[in-house]
Amino acid sequence: MDNHSPERTCVVCREKKDKSDLFRIAKISENNYSFDEKQKMQARAIYVCKTHECIKRISKNKKYSLKIEDLLSMVNLLKKQSKDYLNILKAMKNSEHLAFGINMVMDEIEHIHFLIIAEDISEKNDKKLITKAKELNIPYAHFGNKTQLGEIFNKDEVNVIAIKNKKVARGLVD
């Protein structure tokens, strides 16, 4: 059996790529398009590269009118795919730039520049961290689960990891 995956052309940069490497944008009406994340809509469609550049260019294209929510969804998916926090943190685990666990993070909150919060953290702890982060203007992201974050430090579970170095934090946020 042939494992050929279909190719499509990005309407922005005209590059041919595997269909799975492109965002599908379904045609709703004459000039209205909608991001088809699951690639299942029964409609004609155009394809756009999964790059910030092509998304930026299509957002300015008058011919393809996309809602801001669709554009944000595409950008957020890009962000999720491009940041491999786990490997970055594993490489840093022995540095003094990290703090982990609710208590240690709350104790050092004034020195923290970025938070990575487990996606399966309890609602109470999530609220506590986010409230403090917003209060102190600390960017944060929900990423991975407690077990995955725990593996970095050879612990069973870790709820939150904080980055104390401004440059490192900037690299993770941008």
CORWO-V794475 format. One record per pair of residues at least 12 apart in sequence whose C-alpha atoms are under 8 Angstrom apart, sorted by sequence separation. I is the first residue (numbers start at 1). GAP is how many residues later the second one is. If there is no record, write none. Layout:
BEGIN
I/GAP + I/GAP
END
This chain:
BEGIN
6/12 + 7/12 + 10/12 + 23/12 + 24/12 + 59/12 + 146/12 + 149/12 + 5/13 + 6/13 + 23/13 + 24/13 + 146/13 + 5/14 + 8/14 + 23/14 + 145/14 + 146/14 + 24/15 + 26/15 + 28/15 + 27/16 + 55/16 + 26/17 + 27/17 + 26/18 + 27/18 + 26/19 + 27/19 + 55/19 + 25/20 + 26/20 + 55/20 + 24/21 + 25/21 + 24/22 + 25/22 + 24/23 + 25/23 + 52/23 + 102/23 + 115/23 + 117/23 + 119/23 + 23/24 + 24/24 + 50/24 + 114/24 + 115/24 + 116/24 + 117/24 + 118/24 + 119/24 + 121/24 + 22/25 + 23/25 + 113/25 + 114/25 + 115/25 + 116/25 + 117/25 + 118/25 + 119/25 + 120/25 + 121/25 + 22/26 + 23/26 + 52/26 + 110/26 + 112/26 + 113/26 + 114/26 + 115/26 + 116/26 + 117/26 + 118/26 + 119/26 + 120/26 + 22/27 + 23/27 + 51/27 + 116/27 + 117/27 + 118/27 + 119/27 + 21/28 + 22/28 + 50/28 + 118/28 + 21/29 + 33/31 + 35/31 + 118/31 + 31/32 + 32/32 + 33/32 + 34/32 + 31/33 + 32/33 + 33/33 + 34/33 + 31/34 + 32/34 + 33/34 + 139/34 + 11/35 + 35/35 + 10/36 + 11/36 + 12/36 + 13/36 + 34/36 + 35/36 + 10/37 + 11/37 + 12/37 + 9/38 + 10/38 + 121/38 + 8/39 + 9/39 + 10/39 + 35/39 + 118/40 + 13/41 + 118/41 + 12/42 + 117/42 + 118/42 + 117/43 + 116/44 + 117/44 + 12/45 + 115/45 + 116/45 + 12/46 + 115/46 + 116/46 + 115/47 + 114/48 + 115/48 + 113/49 + 114/49 + 112/50 + 113/50 + 114/50 + 23/51 + 112/51 + 113/51 + 112/52 + 113/52 + 111/53 + 112/53 + 113/53 + 105/55 + 114/55 + 105/56 + 113/56 + 101/57 + 102/57 + 105/57 + 85/58 + 86/58 + 100/58 + 101/58 + 102/58 + 93/59 + 100/59 + 101/59 + 114/59 + 93/60 + 100/60 + 101/60 + 100/61 + 86/62 + 90/62 + 99/62 + 100/62 + 86/63 + 89/63 + 90/63 + 98/63 + 99/63 + 98/64 + 99/64 + 98/65 + 99/65 + 86/66 + 97/66 + 98/66 + 97/67 + 98/67 + 97/68 + 85/87 + 83/89
END
